[in-house]
């Protein structure tokens, strides 16, 4: 993941857009969305420090967390720089008007080039593990097969969520028989310890909270394994490659 350094020598996530109301940046894999007790680097803390240094702001810097990505997942996130922006963006999240699309590398090849996965998911808060369970909450996602790499027997898929359940993509694909590559929690035993889960939030679209115009952001396919197997794929225009 490319990173940009500021004048103080701190490393900050790649920033895609910034104005008085918003900050859009790419979260590296392994970073938290928000700090916890683990002392791992997190987006909220580092971006607050970036804003404080860049604008020489005294005191605490406001930055609102609008949505999250799991720690091992990389990709685009939007943060609110004002309370009004935070409220209006959070409303878009609740009403499913904030569009998020993901790329994943999965084992095997889905039978259909596109389809939906519907499962009921139940999260154990003590273990932070989600499982398919009839007593759980209904979840749905839509996938589109972009490419298949015969040498590794893995596929590149684009995913759009219909619901936003915890670990939904990872659990749903594992349940369908196509676990995500390098998923340490829900993936194949042979993938354990080999890298960050192959899941990337590549596209984000929403309505600007004050200008009321639609903004859309997209990032390039990551260069690291296992995404590098699909370096020649045009994500936006991809047809299935055998």
ZIRA-V711405 format. One record per residue. N is the residue number from 0. PSI is psi in whole degrees, -180 to 180 (NA if undefined). D_LAST is the distance of its C-alpha to the last C-alpha in Angstrom with 2 decimals. Layout:
BEGIN
n:psi:d_last
N:PSI:D_LAST
N:PSI:D_LAST
END
This chain:
BEGIN
n:psi:d_last
0:125:27.63
1:141:29.87
2:154:33.41
3:133:36.44
4:147:39.91
5:-178:43.05
6:-17:46.45
7:-6:47.67
8:-7:45.04
9:150:43.22
10:134:39.46
11:155:38.07
12:156:34.63
13:125:33.02
14:127:34.74
15:-29:32.99
16:146:35.98
17:131:39.61
18:-166:42.61
19:-13:45.76
20:-25:43.99
21:158:40.48
22:122:38.55
23:125:34.75
24:164:33.25
25:121:30.25
26:126:30.97
27:150:29.92
28:139:28.52
29:-16:31.56
30:146:33.93
31:156:35.68
32:-38:35.96
33:149:39.68
34:145:41.97
35:-161:42.82
36:-3:44.94
37:-13:42.37
38:13:43.25
39:152:39.57
40:145:38.97
41:153:38.41
42:-46:37.52
43:-47:40.70
44:-46:43.10
45:-37:41.48
46:-33:41.11
47:-43:44.71
48:-38:45.85
49:-47:43.98
50:-40:45.68
51:-42:49.03
52:-44:48.91
53:-42:47.57
54:7:50.12
55:49:52.87
56:132:53.20
57:153:56.04
58:-162:55.63
59:137:52.64
60:132:49.64
61:131:48.21
62:118:44.46
63:133:43.10
64:115:40.07
65:-38:38.29
66:173:35.25
67:160:33.77
68:143:30.69
69:151:30.66
70:-44:31.81
71:-1:28.56
72:137:26.59
73:164:26.51
74:-174:26.45
75:135:28.63
76:151:31.97
77:139:34.93
78:151:38.53
79:133:41.75
80:-6:44.60
81:159:47.20
82:-35:48.14
83:-45:47.74
84:-40:44.15
85:-44:43.48
86:-45:44.94
87:-36:43.08
88:-38:39.66
89:-36:40.25
90:-40:41.08
91:-37:37.74
92:-47:36.04
93:-36:38.18
94:9:37.48
95:35:33.68
96:-10:34.01
97:111:32.59
98:126:28.84
99:131:26.61
100:144:22.84
101:157:20.97
102:138:17.77
103:148:16.91
104:122:14.72
105:155:14.77
106:145:14.50
107:-167:12.24
108:124:10.06
109:147:12.30
110:-38:12.81
111:146:13.25
112:-18:11.41
113:156:14.89
114:-179:18.07
115:146:21.26
116:118:22.63
117:120:26.40
118:160:28.48
119:128:32.02
120:135:32.37
121:126:35.51
122:133:36.20
123:107:38.68
124:-26:40.40
125:-39:42.06
126:-10:38.92
127:39:36.60
128:132:34.12
129:140:32.60
130:160:31.84
131:127:30.96
132:132:34.36
133:-24:35.85
134:-4:38.65
135:-174:36.41
136:140:35.54
137:138:33.03
138:152:29.82
139:147:26.79
140:158:23.64
141:135:20.82
142:157:17.20
143:123:14.29
144:122:10.68
145:-38:9.70
146:155:6.64
147:131:5.35
148:107:6.85
149:-33:7.12
150:-41:10.52
151:-7:12.07
152:48:10.42
153:157:10.79
154:148:9.60
155:124:11.20
156:149:13.22
157:143:16.15
158:136:19.25
159:126:22.49
160:139:25.43
161:-24:27.85
162:166:30.22
163:59:30.93
164:157:31.67
165:128:31.99
166:24:28.80
167:-48:27.20
168:-47:23.55
169:-44:23.77
170:-41:25.68
171:-44:23.76
172:-36:20.34
173:-41:22.15
174:-36:23.89
175:-10:20.75
176:11:19.52
177:66:17.02
178:152:19.46
179:141:19.03
180:138:18.67
181:18:22.19
182:110:23.97
183:-22:27.42
184:-40:28.85
185:2:26.34
186:-166:23.55
187:146:23.23
188:-35:26.26
189:-14:24.41
190:-10:23.40
191:129:27.06
192:10:28.61
193:-13:25.58
194:-179:25.19
195:148:25.29
196:138:23.26
197:68:19.89
198:127:21.10
199:124:22.03
200:95:24.02
201:-19:22.61
202:139:24.46
203:132:28.03
204:140:30.10
205:172:33.69
206:131:37.03
207:133:39.34
208:-20:42.24
209:-36:45.00
210:-19:43.65
211:27:41.82
212:151:38.99
213:131:35.32
214:142:33.70
215:132:29.99
216:141:28.56
217:149:25.09
218:157:24.13
219:156:21.55
220:132:18.78
221:149:20.68
222:-16:20.54
223:164:21.27
224:145:19.20
225:7:16.85
226:-26:16.00
227:-18:16.14
228:-19:12.72
229:31:11.49
230:-27:14.38
231:3:12.85
232:128:11.74
233:107:14.50
234:-48:15.22
235:-32:17.52
236:12:15.59
237:136:11.94
238:159:9.65
239:129:6.47
240:123:3.80
241:NA:0.00
END
